[in-house]
């Protein structure tokens, strides 16, 4: 029986993880759950899975949850804030920790799980983007495992040589190829993209995701962040990490070997597949995902990404090439810009401009250690917020 903690239990990744656990109750047990402020949905999960610990980032929401838990007679302890998330991440009964808190908020808890030697199932790519060197050092120090569950990076992991572990440069690998759906605006003109609304940006054609990551998919910033993540996971330089647009989202990524072989991982677009793979590894279990019918699919298309209509992918490569704290700046500025777009304070086409401006302003900066990372993250966010306000006033 494998104990599982979930950071981000009320989001789409959390829901998919609970589905995988639900399908294999003889194999997995939920021991701890954490979320942001959705106490209602977290209470539903507590009622079903009876974890020993639950936490919410928001203290008021945690107080409401604690009251409901007591009234229902459940034995789940309720905590709040950064301490609560860290307690979920390091729960002594948890062998696997799903890190699915959106954005930079998940970094401290994910680092705590690595320090505790857990098997970390990483869906929060922002943690690795913000503090890649710190992240990998903590992995080595804690002695645990890092298992990517982004569909693309999990696909790469499945195609890696036998015995490969996160952080190692894989032997015999020439390059890795990340696939991108192209998002909802793949065939739109630049003029039409500039007028895109938040609801249009969040209407992903293949995946059911939260609004922030859906916007990142629409701008292709998601791929820019994934290129940086792949650099740290697989130890490869930017020139050996490529992106190809594949609108069907059936081929999740590919690994090209020195001998001319190219291995690809295929499957229906369903996050339960990578989650089940990482939870049960090295075994394979039924994830409840429908088998892939290639004949019914008919064809698989591939095309190069358009850097003119989707400049955020280029910004991701530029940040990785620049090194230092540039990936952190990229991520922080993007989170601010996306939030402002979703709130109606920024146009879709302006997201890249805000990010590019912050990359230029903070060029050459570095941040060593968690406190320095969090301080610079705060500084970038404050400046990006002011930059958006100035655009609105102009």
N, C-alpha and C positions, 0 to 999 in steps of 0.2 A: 504494500500500500504506500503510495507516494503522496506526501503532504504537499499541498499547493497553496501559495499565497498569490493574490492578484492585486496589483497596484493599477487602479483604473477599472474597477470591477463593473461600473455602470455604463461604460462606453462600449463601442462595437466590438473591440478586441476582447474586453471582459466578458461580454455576452457570448461570444464564440467560444471562449475558454470554458465557461460554465456549461455550454452545450457538450463539449468534448468530455468534461468530467461527468456530466449527467449520463452520457452514453456508456461510461466505463466505471460504474461505482465500485466495482471490485478491485480496481486498479488505482484510482485517485480519490483523495479526500481533501476538500477545501478546509484549510485551517485558519486562514485569515483573509480579510477583504478590506480594500481601501478605495476611496473615491474622493471627489472634490466636494460637492455640496448637495448631491442628489440623495437625500436621506430616504425618500420614499422608495426608490428603486433598490437602494442598498438594503433596506429593511426586508423587501421581498426576497432578496438573495439570502439574507440571514435566516429567514423563516424556512427556506427550503434546505439550505446546506448546513446550518447550525455550526458556523465556525466558532473558534474560541475567542477570536479577536476581530474587531472591525474598527475602522478609523475613517474620519472625514477631515479634509483640510480645513473646512469652515467650522469654527467652534460652535456657532449658533445651530448649524445643521446637525452637528454631533450631539448637542444637548437634546435636540428633538428626537434624534435616533435613540439615544440612551433611554429616554423616557418611554418610548414605544417598546423597546426591547425589554425593559423592566416590567411594563404592564402586561406583555405577552408571556412573561415567565421564562424567557430564554436566558441562557447562561453566558451569552456572548459579552465579553468586555468591550466597551466602547471608548476610544481615545480620539484625540483631535490634533490638528496642526502637523508641523514637521515631525514632531516626536512620534505621533501616531502612525504616520506613514513609514517612518524608520522601524517602528516596532513590528509592523506588518511585514516589512521587507526582511527582517532578521528573525522572524518567529522561529523558535527552536524546533518546532515540528515540521517546518516547511523545508522540503528538499528542493523544490522548484519554485521560483518566483517569477511571475509574469509581470514585466515592467511595461505598462501600457498607459501611464499617465501622460497626457498630451503636453508637449512643449517642455520648456526648461524646468517646470515645477517638479518633474520626476527625477532630476539629477541626483539630489542628495540621497533619496531613498534607494535609487538604483546602485549608487556607489556603496551604500551600507550593505546591500545584499551581496555585492561582489566581495566586500571585506569579510563577510561572514561565510564565504566559501560556498554560496548557493549555486545551483544551476539557474542562471538568469536567462529567461526567455525575453529577448529584447524586441519590443515593438516601438519603443520610444527612441527613435533615431536621433532626436535632438540632443539627448544626453551624450552620445558618442561624438556628435558634431561639435558640441560646445567644448568638450574637454577630453578629446581623444587620447592624448598621452596619459593624462591622469587616470582615465577610465581603464586603459590597458594595463597600467602599472598596478592598479587596485586588483584587477583580475589575476595578475601574476602573484601578487602578495597574498591574496585570499585563498588561492588554490582551487577555486571553483571552476565552473564552466560557463561559457557565454554562447548562447544558441540564438541566432537571429530568427525572428518570426515574421518580419516583413516578407511578403510573398517572394520578392525578388532575391533578397539575400539568403532566405531559406532555400530557394531554388539553387543558388550558387553553392551553398553548403552541401546540398544533396549531390551535387556534381563534382565535389572536391575529391582529391585522392584519399584513399583509405588512411585513417589515422590523423588527418588534418585537424588542427585545433585553432580556434579564433586567435588572431594575432600573428600567426605564422604565415610566411610567404609560401604558397603551395608549390611543391616540386613539379616541374614539367608543365606548368600552366603558362601559356603565352599571354592571354588576356581574358578578362571577364566581360560579358555583355549583359547589361541591365535592360530589360524591356520596359517600355512605357506605353500605356494605353493611348496616350495623346489627350486624354481628358475629354470633356464635352465640347471643347472648341477646336478640336484637331483640324476640322475642315473649314473653320470660319476665317473670313478675311480679317486683317488687322483692324480695319475700321469697325467691323461688327464686334470684334473682341473688346475694343475700347469702350463700347456701350453695354457690356455684359453686366447683368444684375447678380447679386449674391445668390438668389435662388437658381439662376441659370448655371452659375459656377459650381454649385453644390449638387447639381443633377448629374452625377457620374454615370456613364453608360453601363459600366460593368460591376462596380463594387459598391457596397453599402458602407459608408464611412461617416465620421463626424464632419462638421462643417469646415473646421480649420484645415484638416488634411485634404478635404475635397477641393478647397480653393488651391492648395499647394499642387494638387494633381492638375488642376486647370491651368496654372501658370507654368507647369513643369518644374517649379521649385522643388517639388517632392523628389524629382530625379536628381537635381543638384545636391540636395541633402544626402541622397542615397549614394551618390558618387563618393562623397566624403566618408560616409559610413563604410562603404566597401574598401576604401583605402585603409582604414584602421582594422577592419575585420580580416582582410586578406593580405595585408602588407604590400599592396601594389601601388606603383606611382600612377598619377592621373592618366598618362598616355596609354596605360594598359587597362583602363576602365572605360568602356564605351557604352553608349545609350542608343537603342534603336526603338522606334515607335512600332508597336504591334497592337493594333486596335482590338483584336479579339480577346486579349488577355488570357490566352491559353498556354503559350510558352512563357514561363515566368522569368526565366533568365537562362543564359548559356555560358559555358566554360570552354574556351578554346585551348587545346593542348599543343605542345611543341611538335608532336608527331602528325599534326594535321587533323586530329579528331576534334569534333565539337560535340560536347554533351549538353543536352537541354533537359530541363524538368518541365513537364506539361501537366495540366490538370484544369478542371473547371475553376473559375474564379470564386474561391470560397476560403476564408481565412482559417476554417477549421482544419484544413489540410496541414499547413505549416505548424499550427499550434499542436496538433496531435503528433506530428513528426518529432517536434522538439521535446514534448512532454515524455514520450515513450522511448525516445532514442536510446539504444540502437534498434529497438524493436519497431515493428509497424503494427498499428491498430486501426480498427474501423473508426473513421471520423464522422460517419454519417453523411459523407459527401457523395453525390451521384457520380458514377464512373464516366469517364470521358468518351464520347462517341465522335470519333474523328470524321466518320462518313457523314453524320448529321451536320457537323460543323462545316464541311464542304471545302473550305480553304483557309489558309493562314497568311496574312499580309504583313509585310515589313517595310518600313520607310525611314529615312533619316529625319531627325527632329529639325524643325525650322528655327534657327536662332534669332531671326528677325521678328517673328510673331511671338516667340517664347524666349525672351532674353534671360529669364531667371535661371535656366539651365547653364548658360554661359557664365553667369555670376557664380554659380556653385563651383564650376571648374576653376574660375579665377581665384576664389577664396582658398581652395585647396592648394593651388600653385603658390599663393602668397604665403601660406603657412601662418605660424604664430597664432594670434587670436582672431584672424580673419574669418574662419568658419563660425566662431562664436558670434561675431558681429553680424555676419550673414543671417544666422538663425534668429537672433534677437530682433534685428530690424524687420525681418520678414514677419515674425509673429505680431509685431506692432502694426505693420502695414496691412496684414490680413485682417486683424481685428477691426481696424479702422474701415476697411472695405466692407466687411460684414455689417458694420454699424452705419454704413452710408456716408462716411466722412471722407472717403477716398475712392477714386475710380479704379477699375480693375487694371487698366494699363499703367496706372501710376505706382502700383506695388513695386515693380522693378526699379523705378526711379528712386523711391525712398531707400531701398536696399543698397543701390549703387552709391547713393550719396553718403550713407553711413560707412560703407566699405572704404570710400575715399578719405573720409574724415579720420577714421581710426586706423589708417594704414600704418603698419609697422608696430602696432601694439601687441603685447603678449600678456599672458596671465598664467601664473604658475600656482597651483594649489586651489582647493575648492573655494576658499574665501575670496581670492583674487578673481576667480572665474565668476562668482556670483556678483561681486562688486562691479566688474566691467559689464556684465550682462545688464545690471540695473542702470548703469551709465548710458549704455547704448539705447536702451528702451526709452529713457527719459529724453534723450536727444532726438530719437526717431519720432516720438510723440509730438515734440515741439515742431519738428520739421513738417509733420502732417498738418498741424494747426496753422503753420505759416502758409502752407499751400492753400488751405481753405480761406485764409484771410486775404490772399493775393487777388 
